[in-house]
Amino acid sequence: MFRINPGGALISRIQIIAVAVSVFLILVVFQLIRRKKLKEQYSLLWFLTVMVILALALWDRPLLFMSRAVGIATPSNLLFLMAMIFLFVMAMHFSLLVSRLTDQSKMLAQKVALLDRDLRKARKESGNSPPDNVSDEQA
């Protein structure tokens, strides 16, 4: 089923679905930012992704041109390849981020343990004990 837009070009059902999905994703990203569940630095990446999806949904000529230039038979195959590359890059980025945060958490835990040891040692040397309402673990 095709509809004709004001410019006279045909719009397919899949293009309409892609535009609807793009608008939905933009709303989801806005909600996540508003609720402070998504940082602004990552929201830019998702907005860019949605804009690329929207552009490719509305103008399929660039995708057709790129698929011919690369030698891929159908534009949809190029789109899947681009999606797989994007997901791989995202997975690598987040793996690096998780690795870095794991190292930072480990270092922070070690620093807290050293500070706790030093505090206990200083209290023992000065003869001060923690207040009665604070357990030994909280002191």
N, C-alpha and C positions, 0 to 999 in steps of 0.2 A: 504494500500500500504506500503510495507516494502522495505528498501534498506539495502544492506549488507555493513558494514563498513570494513576497511582493516583488523580488527581483527577477522572478521567472524561473529560478533554478528549482530542481526537484529536491525535496527533503525526504529522506527515507525514515522508516520507523526506528531503525537503529540510531540514527542521528538524534531523533527526538528523545529516545531513551538516554543517550549519552549526555545530552544537554540537561535532562532532568536529574540524572545522577550527579553531574557536575554541580548543579545548583544545590542539591541535597548535601554534597560533600562540603561546599563552601559554608553552608549553614551549620554543619556539624563542627567544622574547624572554629567558626565564630563562637559556638556554644562552649567548646572546650577551652578556648582562650578566656571567655567571660567567666567561666567557673574556675579559672586558674589551674586547670588540669593539663594544659599544653602551654609550654613556654613560647614566647614570641619568636625566638630564634628558629624553632622547629615549624612554627606556623607558616613562616615565609616559604619554607620548602614545600609544605603541603598546598599552599595557595598557588605556588608556581606549577606544581603537578596538576592541580585541578584546572588551571588556566590552559595548560598544554592539552589536556583531555578535551576541554571545551573548544579550543581552537581546531583540534583535529576532528572534532565532531561536526563543527560548522563548515570547515573548509578542508575537504579531503584531498584536494589537489597537491598540497605539500607532501602528504603521506604517499600518494601515488608517485610523485616525482622522486622522493627518497627511495621508495621500494624499487623503482626502475633503475635508479643510479647505483644502488647496492647490488642489484641482480636478484632480488627476491620476487618471486612470481606474483604474489598477491599482497596488497597493502596490509591486510589483516595479519599476515605472518610477520611483517615488519613491526606492526604494533605490538604483537605478543613478544617479539624479540626485545623491543625497547622496554616493555614492561618487565621482562625477566632481568635485563641489565639494571634497570632502576631498582628492582627489589634486591638484587645482589649487592649493589652499592649501598643501599640502605642497611641491609643486614651487616655488611662489613663495617659501616660507620657505627652502628649501635653496638657491635661486638667490641670495637675499639673503645667506645665510650664506657661500656660495662667493665672492660678490663682495667681501664684507668680508674674508674670509681672503686673497683674492688681493691686496687692497690692503695688508693687514698684511704679507704675505710680501714684497711689493715694497719696502715701507718698511724692513723688517728687512734685506733684501739691500743696500739703499742705505746703511743705517747701518753694516753690516759692511764695506762697501767704504770708507766714510769712515774708520772705525777702522783698517782695514788701511793706508790711505794715511797716516794720522797716525802709525801705528807705524813704517812704513818711513821716514817723514821724521824721526822722533825717533831712530831707529837710525842713520840716515845722519849726522845732526848730531852725535851722540855718538860716532860712530866704532865703535859696536858692530855686529857682524854677527850674523846668526842662527847658532845652533849648527850644527856640521857635519852632524849627523844629521837636521836639519830642512831640507826643501827651501824654496825661496823662496816657493812657493805656500802652504806650511803655516805659515810664519813670520808 
